[in-house]
Amino acid sequence: MARMLMKGNEAIAEAAIAAGCRYFFGYPITPQSEIPEYLSKRLPEVGGVYLQAESEVAAINMVFGAAGAGVRVMTSSSSPGISLKQEGISSIACAETPAVVVNMMRGGPGIGSIQASQNDYFQAVKGGGHGDYHNLVYAPASIQEACDLMAKAFDRADYYRVLCMVLGDGMLGQMMEPVEIKPVKIAEYDKSWATTGWDGVSRPRAVINTLYITVDELNELCGRLQAKYKIIERDEVLFEEFHLDDAEYVVVAYGTVARIVKNAIENLRAQGIKVGLFRPITLWPFPMLPLENIAGQARVKRFAAVEMSAGQLVQDVRLAVNGKKPVELQSFLGSNVPGPGDIAEFIRGLKTA
Amino acid sequence: MNNEHILIAGFGGQGVLSMGKMLAEAAMAEGREVSWLPSYGAEMRGGTSNVSVHISDKAIGSPTISAGEATCVIAMNLPSLLKFESFVKPGGLLLVNKSIIDKPSSRKDIDVIYVPVNEIAKELGDNKVANMVMLGAYLGKSKVVKNETLMNQVREVFGAKKPAVVALNEKALAEGGKLSV
């Protein structure tokens, strides 16, 4: 497929189809409603099922059900809708059923705004629902990267039997950029665990369950989950480095904010300020070791998290830097999208701080 | 080639978003990097809508345009002129829809072109091409993409079925271009 100018939401929906997704259950909410709209038309064309549920709670439980049958399934929503889905997300993690969830973040708390935000970082990477679990969280900064990560999300979800979340924001969903939806080679994984009907002979009975009433049973499940998360933390970390080779100041930012930071860095570099960007692409697992290594380099003076939230990302940056260097925070709240000038001003301040 | 940061604003229905989209598609067809970001959501009927388009030779960073950053602002109505006039960077370009804006620009450090888009469109026979007249004026001045590339996008939309519509759009683009040479 050649490069096409596509809206982020629509490109993500088409990328899901290319990745083998054939089931979507959701409920509309700005700024991501083009995902369900697009899939309502496209999924029937490829023999799939699109269903607008009566609520977000129903939608995520339909995703859970389809995931239990071993098919490639997704839902999408925006912040308040993702909050409603947390009970189901916890269940999916517990049952180890593969699924993909897209969150195009908007401003909160509450119903909040409909403009872009990053205020669901904690919810996405620190739990969201109850229990000791993690989702694999991808944070694309461009529409092309979002499409490529959709393919990865479906694959890794099947491979690890986890829920993968693609975490964007209203800007990414609403903007248009050139994008190529690449053909995806869909890997086959053993799905003998799926509840697709039992012949009594060919395999043990498949049971999808989230109730472990005895301590021993739950302890075993939690141990298995944590062992799996350790492997994911080791093998699935993704990040981008931008002008870090000689950087004295390291900005950490993700998603569309990272793009704005890049503009600021280019302007500051032209003025001789040695600043670079570290952009986590996976938010969980967070790139702890790579960032810790950068913190250990003598030329690096200071870190700064730039986020459209009130100090969420910065907590992981501080964990990674682990006291080796000062870590500052620049927050942009209430769906207030910074310009490169705002960020440059903050970075200049780091130099004199 | 020149990197352009264009902010187009006007009433809903004036074709603001499609102007931006045609521009972005044409630039993409000429091998440039582009981004298109609409204002969305809180707009209401009769209110204003706007779109930010970046055209560059390298990957686009911020998809937004801040005050003082726009190489060009196209104001299709008065509220848009008042809100975004200050967004044009010094030496940049401001295009004003003269048909419904009678206020002159207060900026002295930029190029200002007043385009009577409705009158020209009416002379051509259809008010609907007013936005194409304005786009023509912008392309005439900035030369950021060839008129022909943009017309290929129009042909893709209307195709062989409506050759008259395509011809009308082509004329509108050319007439607009005459105003800014």
Chai-1 contact restraints between the chains, C-beta under 6 A:
chainA,res_idxA,chainB,res_idxB,connection_type,confidence,min_distance_angstrom,max_distance_angstrom,comment,restraint_id
A,L5,B,A24,contact,1.0,0.0,6.0,A-B,restraint_1
A,L5,B,E25,contact,1.0,0.0,6.0,A-B,restraint_2
A,L5,B,M28,contact,1.0,0.0,6.0,A-B,restraint_3
A,T30,B,G41,contact,1.0,0.0,6.0,A-B,restraint_4
A,I114,B,G41,contact,1.0,0.0,6.0,A-B,restraint_5
A,Q174,B,Y40,contact,1.0,0.0,6.0,A-B,restraint_6
A,M175,B,S35,contact,1.0,0.0,6.0,A-B,restraint_7
A,M175,B,L37,contact,1.0,0.0,6.0,A-B,restraint_8
A,M175,B,P63,contact,1.0,0.0,6.0,A-B,restraint_9
A,M176,B,W36,contact,1.0,0.0,6.0,A-B,restraint_10
A,E177,B,S35,contact,1.0,0.0,6.0,A-B,restraint_11
A,P178,B,M28,contact,1.0,0.0,6.0,A-B,restraint_12
A,R259,B,G61,contact,1.0,0.0,6.0,A-B,restraint_13
A,R259,B,S62,contact,1.0,0.0,6.0,A-B,restraint_14
A,I260,B,S62,contact,1.0,0.0,6.0,A-B,restraint_15
A,K262,B,G61,contact,1.0,0.0,6.0,A-B,restraint_16
A,N263,B,G61,contact,1.0,0.0,6.0,A-B,restraint_17
A,N263,B,S62,contact,1.0,0.0,6.0,A-B,restraint_18
A,V337,B,T64,contact,1.0,0.0,6.0,A-B,restraint_19
A,G339,B,S66,contact,1.0,0.0,6.0,A-B,restraint_20
A,P340,B,S62,contact,1.0,0.0,6.0,A-B,restraint_21
A,G341,B,S66,contact,1.0,0.0,6.0,A-B,restraint_22
